[in-house]
Amino acid sequence: MSAIAGIVLAAGGGRRFGGPKAVAEVGGERLVDRACRVLREGGCAPVVAVLGAAVVPVPGADDVVVNPAWADGMGSSLRAGLDAEALAGDGVVAAVVVLADQPWLSPSAARAVSRGATASSLVTAVYAGERGHPVLLGRDHWAGVRELARGDEGARRYLREHAAEVQVVEVEGSAADVDRPEDLPPH
């Protein structure tokens, strides 16, 4: 059986936020835990959390990867997630990637981008015309994504270079992220 994994990128230091956003809470739930839950409820398994600036237990993750190069940017965290032990082997055909600092992500968005996914799939969510996460990367693309994921750029350059292959899926919600504590949802 083919599995669709989930990867939560939660390693950043949150310079503008005043500390690691992954451990900030919304409604009593840390953002990293919420992102893992969203992926799991969206049908992703295994779920990998990539940590760095803050290393904490993440009960909702099947695998926690600590990225020692987290300060280099999102690219190193994406590479660390794709290299996670939980994603090794032939069972996982694709990975749905989300950012922990996007509290408006929904399980339905994860389901939408992973519907019918294969190892050759590339899918990105679109919110009212704006591209965002989740992004699905089929296993056939992981080596190319790893090669281009540098600095604060994760898969963006790879997706741009393979634009003709990218399926765009309209989803509900918002791709907005949290940059400052006042950006957090009120609940």
C-alpha positions in Angstrom: 0.0 0.0 0.0 1.2 3.5 -0.9 1.4 6.1 1.9 1.3 9.9 1.7 3.6 11.3 4.5 3.3 14.6 6.1 6.2 17.0 6.9 5.9 19.9 9.3 8.6 22.5 9.0 9.0 23.9 12.5 12.7 24.7 13.0 12.9 28.4 12.7 13.9 30.8 15.4 11.1 33.3 14.9 13.3 36.4 14.8 10.3 38.7 14.2 8.1 36.7 16.5 10.5 37.0 19.5 11.2 33.2 19.7 10.4 29.9 18.0 6.9 30.0 16.6 6.5 26.2 16.8 6.0 26.4 20.5 3.5 29.3 20.5 0.0 28.3 21.4 -3.4 28.8 19.9 -6.3 27.6 22.0 -3.9 25.7 24.3 -2.3 23.8 21.4 1.3 24.5 20.2 1.6 25.4 16.5 3.8 22.4 15.8 1.3 20.0 17.4 -1.6 21.6 15.5 0.2 21.2 12.2 0.9 17.5 12.9 -2.8 17.0 13.9 -3.9 18.8 10.7 -1.8 16.5 8.6 -2.8 13.3 10.4 -6.5 14.3 10.2 -5.9 15.0 6.5 -4.9 11.4 6.0 -1.1 11.7 6.1 1.0 9.0 7.7 3.7 8.9 8.8 4.0 12.5 10.1 7.5 14.0 10.5 8.2 17.2 12.5 11.4 19.1 11.7 12.6 21.1 14.7 15.7 23.3 15.3 15.6 26.4 17.4 13.3 24.8 19.9 13.5 21.1 20.5 10.5 19.7 22.3 8.6 16.5 22.4 6.0 16.3 19.6 3.5 13.6 20.5 1.6 13.9 17.2 4.7 13.1 15.1 5.8 9.6 14.1 9.4 11.0 13.7 11.0 14.1 15.0 14.1 15.3 13.1 16.3 17.9 14.6 17.9 20.1 12.0 21.3 21.3 13.3 21.5 23.8 10.4 18.1 25.3 11.1 19.6 28.9 11.1 20.5 28.4 7.4 16.8 28.6 6.5 13.8 26.6 5.4 15.7 24.8 2.7 17.9 22.9 5.2 14.7 21.9 7.1 13.0 20.6 4.0 16.0 18.5 3.1 16.1 17.2 6.7 12.4 16.3 6.5 12.7 14.5 3.2 15.7 12.5 4.6 13.7 11.4 7.7 14.0 7.8 8.6 10.2 7.5 8.6 10.1 8.3 4.9 12.7 5.7 3.9 11.6 2.7 1.9 9.2 2.3 -0.9 6.0 2.6 1.0 5.8 6.4 1.0 5.1 7.7 -2.5 4.7 11.4 -1.7 5.0 14.0 1.2 2.6 16.8 2.0 4.7 19.7 3.4 3.3 22.4 5.7 4.7 25.2 7.8 4.0 25.2 11.5 3.4 28.9 11.5 0.2 28.7 9.4 -2.6 28.1 12.0 -5.3 28.4 9.4 -4.3 25.2 7.5 -7.0 22.6 7.5 -7.2 18.8 7.2 -9.4 19.3 4.1 -6.5 21.2 2.4 -4.1 18.3 3.2 -6.7 15.8 1.7 -7.2 18.0 -1.3 -3.5 18.2 -2.3 -2.9 14.5 -1.7 -6.0 13.1 -3.5 -4.8 10.7 -6.2 -1.1 11.4 -5.5 1.6 9.3 -7.0 5.4 9.3 -6.9 5.4 11.7 -9.9 2.9 14.2 -8.5 3.6 17.9 -7.7 0.6 19.7 -6.2 0.2 23.1 -4.6 -2.7 24.6 -2.8 -4.2 27.8 -3.9 -6.3 30.1 -1.7 -8.4 32.5 -3.8 -5.7 32.7 -6.4 -2.8 32.8 -3.9 -0.4 29.8 -3.9 0.5 28.4 -0.5 0.9 25.3 1.6 0.2 22.5 1.8 2.5 21.4 -1.1 2.7 17.8 -2.2 6.0 16.5 -3.5 6.0 13.1 -5.2 8.9 10.9 -4.3 10.3 11.1 -7.9 11.0 14.8 -7.3 12.7 14.6 -3.8 16.2 14.5 -5.2 15.6 17.6 -7.3 13.9 19.4 -4.5 16.9 18.5 -2.1 19.3 19.9 -4.7 17.6 23.3 -5.0 16.3 23.8 -1.5 18.7 26.4 -0.1 18.5 29.3 2.3 14.9 30.5 3.0 13.7 28.8 -0.2 12.2 25.4 0.2 10.6 23.8 -2.9 9.7 27.1 -4.5 12.5 27.1 -7.1 11.9 23.5 -8.0 8.2 24.0 -8.4 8.8 27.1 -10.6 11.2 25.1 -12.8 8.7 22.3 -13.1 5.6 24.6 -13.4 4.2 22.6 -16.3 4.0 19.5 -14.0 2.4 21.3 -11.0 -1.2 20.6 -10.4 -3.0 23.5 -8.6 -5.8 22.7 -6.2 -8.2 25.3 -4.9 -8.7 25.0 -1.2 -10.6 26.9 1.5 -9.0 28.8 4.3 -6.0 31.0 4.3 -2.3 30.6 3.5 -1.4 33.4 5.9 1.4 32.8 8.3 2.2 34.2 11.7 5.1 36.7 11.9 4.4 38.5 15.2 2.5 37.3 18.3 -0.4 39.7 17.5 -0.9 37.7 14.2 -2.0 34.6 16.2 -5.7 33.8 16.0 -7.6 35.0 19.1 -8.8 31.5 20.2 
